[in-house]
Amino acid sequence: MSKQQEFVIRTLEERNIRFVRLWFTDVLGFLKSVAIAPAELENAFAEGIGFDGSAIEGFARVTESDMLAKPDPATFSILPWRTEAPGAARMFCDITMPDGSPSPADPRNVLRRTLNKAAQMGYTCYTHPEIEFFLFKARPEKGEAPVPVDQGGYFDHTPAVVGHDFRRQAITLLEAMGISVEFSHHEGGPGQQEIDLRDADALSTADNIMTFRHVIKEVALDQGFYASFMPKPFTDHPGSGMHTHVSLFKGEENAFYDSKAEFNLSKTGRSFIAGILTHAAEITAVTNQWVNSYKRLHGGGEAPALVNWGPSDRGALVRLPMYKPGKENSTRIEFRSPDSACNPYLAYAVMIAAGLKGIEKNYELSASNDLHSLPTNLNEAISAMEKSELVRETLGEHVFEYVLRNKRAEWQDYRRQVSAYELDRYIPVL
């Protein structure tokens, strides 16, 4: 047994933890959990916990459904909102097949493969997400419009804005779980919040995003609200994105930094951006996986609709933050298309893979932008993705084909619906 595993078991005994929740995600990014007793943990570390993979979205067919969840002791954390004794803890799991090989359906494994490729090229990838979401007074019933908890705007701080207490409690819980928060504020829409996580390696960041979404939902329920990561719940207000800052390091050196280059952006950084821009349309069905995602991308509110880049430009798909020009550790890019309802493991995998492809193939970054559009709806995004060798290779055949099937079905279901817009517009005149 490793020292990390021994630490986990010892902590469970010392803290009177009676339940250990093993977390993983399905292909669409929904959190799954199975609880075990501490007495089962040593065996779980050694052999994993068996479950029916056919019951998990995108995992397996009924005829080949046996899978194992193996907890990662590096992700151990006590759940701070379970303060009543006995307590509970959680760990993220890697999903394996009965022969011990990684499951091709495990999103965590998909991201790890891409990060291993980056490591083979000499790079460690760090990410820092800005996560936006809405707070509603209650979960709306079917057909009802959501009611935001306030009418605040960007950076508002007034007695009528209830988000202060909410964010304070959420951040307290996140930091109790070892997730560092950089800052938080009210966003531009009514009831809209933003909390930014500090940078971490990309796999840890994806784990942190999944924890973040769960914590936000827990705190909202505790305070009598409902939290939603839906990309665009209101037609006339900004949507919720997950702008992600990205940097590559070689050892202690920032691979994106060159003190003599324009914007202090190295050739490596320029090729990484060029890779993202070149493959932007192909990866959009992953970074923006829902029908509603495209209402945000093409609905204004500083969301990127075009494939472009630039310094400081908050309308660009890839922005160069210029808060501290000339500072090596601050040199990074900001990828602005992902929304906060994506599967972070898959979204980060395709984002990083596109950038690495740019480095591998020595893509040139044009000084001028040709300003072609990102896909304007999920159907266009699916069409771009299904032709992409990059996305197929990155996700693996199993996940690639499942995502396409699932998204085609979602699009067809959406197309059949008669919307409130159509009823309001046409019933009075036709």
C-alpha positions, 0 to 999 in steps of 0.5 A: 500500500502506498503512503498516500493510501495509508494516509487516507485510511489513517485519516478516516480512523482519526476523523471518524469518517464512516462513509467514503464516496467514490466519484467519477463522471459519465461521458456527458459530464454528470457526476456519479457516486458510490458510497463504501464503508472505510473497511472496504477501502483497502480492497478498493485501492487494490482491486477497485469496486465493481459496478454495472457500466451499462447503467452509466451514460456512454460507458458500455453495452449490457453484454460487456458491462463489468467495470471497476472504479479505483479511487485515486488517493491524491484526490481524497477530501473530507466533505465539509458540509457533512459536519454531523457525525459520522462524517463523509469523505470523497475521492475521484476514481479511475475506471478500469476494465476487469483486466486492469486496462483503463476504460476507453469510456472514462473521461478522466482517462481521456484527459490523462492520455492527452496530458501524457502526450504533453509530458512526452513533449516535455510540457506540463499544462496548467489551467485556471477556469473562470466559472459562471453560473446563475442563482434562482429563487427556486427550481422552476417548474416545467414551462416556468421562467426561472426567477433570479435571486437579484437584479444585480450587475457586473461587480455590484455590491449592494444590500439587495444583492444576495450573492455575497453570502452565497459566494462566501459560504461556497468559497469556504467549503471549496477551500476546506476541500483544498480547492484554492479560489482566486476571486469572486464577484457578481457577473453581468446578468441578474443573479449571475455569479462568477468564482475563479479557481487558482491555476493547477495542473489540468487534471486537478482542475477538471476534478476541481470543476466537478467538485465546484459544481457539486458544492455550488448546488449543495450551498444553493439548496442549503440557502433555499436557492437553485443554482444552474450552469445552463449556458444561456437561461435568459435571452436578453442577458449574458450567458455563463461561460467557463473562460479557461487560462492555459499555460505550458511549462517546461520544468520551471520555465513558462514555454509561452514566454519570450521576453523579446517577442511581441506581447512576450509570446513565444513561438511555442505559444503562438503555435499553440494558439494557432492549433486551437484556432485551426481546430476550433470548429472541430472541438466546439461540440465538446467544449459547447456540448448542448443545444443551448450552448450556441445561444450563448456563443452567438448571443452577445455578452462578450461570448466569442462567436468568431475564430480569432485572437488578440491581446486584451480582446474580450470578444476573441476566441483566444485572448492574451491577458495583458494585466502584467505585461513582461512578467513571465509567470503571467504569460498565458492564453485565455480560451473563451468558448467553453461553457460551464456545463461542458464535461471538463475532462473532455473539453480540456483534452480537446483544447490541449490536443489542438494546441499541442498539434499546433506545436507539433506541426509548427502551425503559424499564427497569422497576425491578422484574423480572417474572422470566420464563425464558430459553429452557429448551432449544435448541428454545425458543430457535430458536422465539424466534429465528425470529420475531425481526426484530431477529436477522434484520436483525442477522445478515442473511438468509443467516446467519439462515436458515443458523443456523436450519437448522443448529440445527433439525438439531442439535435433531432429532439430539439428540432421537433419542438415547437418553441414559445417564440413560435407560439408568441409570434405566429398564433396572433397573426396566422 
